Amino acid sequence: MVDTSKTVRKEMSFSEVVVDGLYAGVLAGLVMAAYLALTALLRSEMLGVLFGRFDPSMASSPLTGFFTHLAVSGVYGILFGLVWFLVSNSPRTAPSSWQAMILGAGYSAGLFFLGWTILLPASASPLRQLPWWDFGLAHLVYGLSLGYLVYRRSLER
């Protein structure tokens, strides 16, 4: 029987870790945006209004807000990718997909808490108009997706 608990991993460069995190962060941001769009439609809210809340200039441009959301998702993905690299390259056995998703969920819970309690009130962001449970669940969706996608990218290397 073959022991599959340990895998041989190729040494990754810093730039590969950053690009993998960016890629996973943007894709997870798209999944989060789809979730937010679905909940907005269920609340009978126009998608332009939803994504306009993400515009940092307060001009409420849906396109600017959407791309700002993806940019922020990518940056947070890079940071998570670096955390994942440190965790997954420990001398212990390689983490599994569910462990990556739990780490992603915890990471996104921290992002939600930081954003909802400190960053959004300090900036008077219109994102505070979203129900907190929708915003929180959207972060959970982001974190689970991010964890899984970073895990999958690490297997491809």
Secondary structure, DSSP 8 states (H G I E B T S, - for coil): ----SS-------HHHHHHHHHHHHHHHHHHHHHHHHHHHHHTT--HHHHHHTT-TTSS--HHHHHHHHHHHHHHHHHHHHHHHHHHHTSSS----HHHHHHHHHHHHHHHHHHIIIIIHHHHT-GGGGS-HHHHHHHHHHHHHHHHHHHHHHHHH-
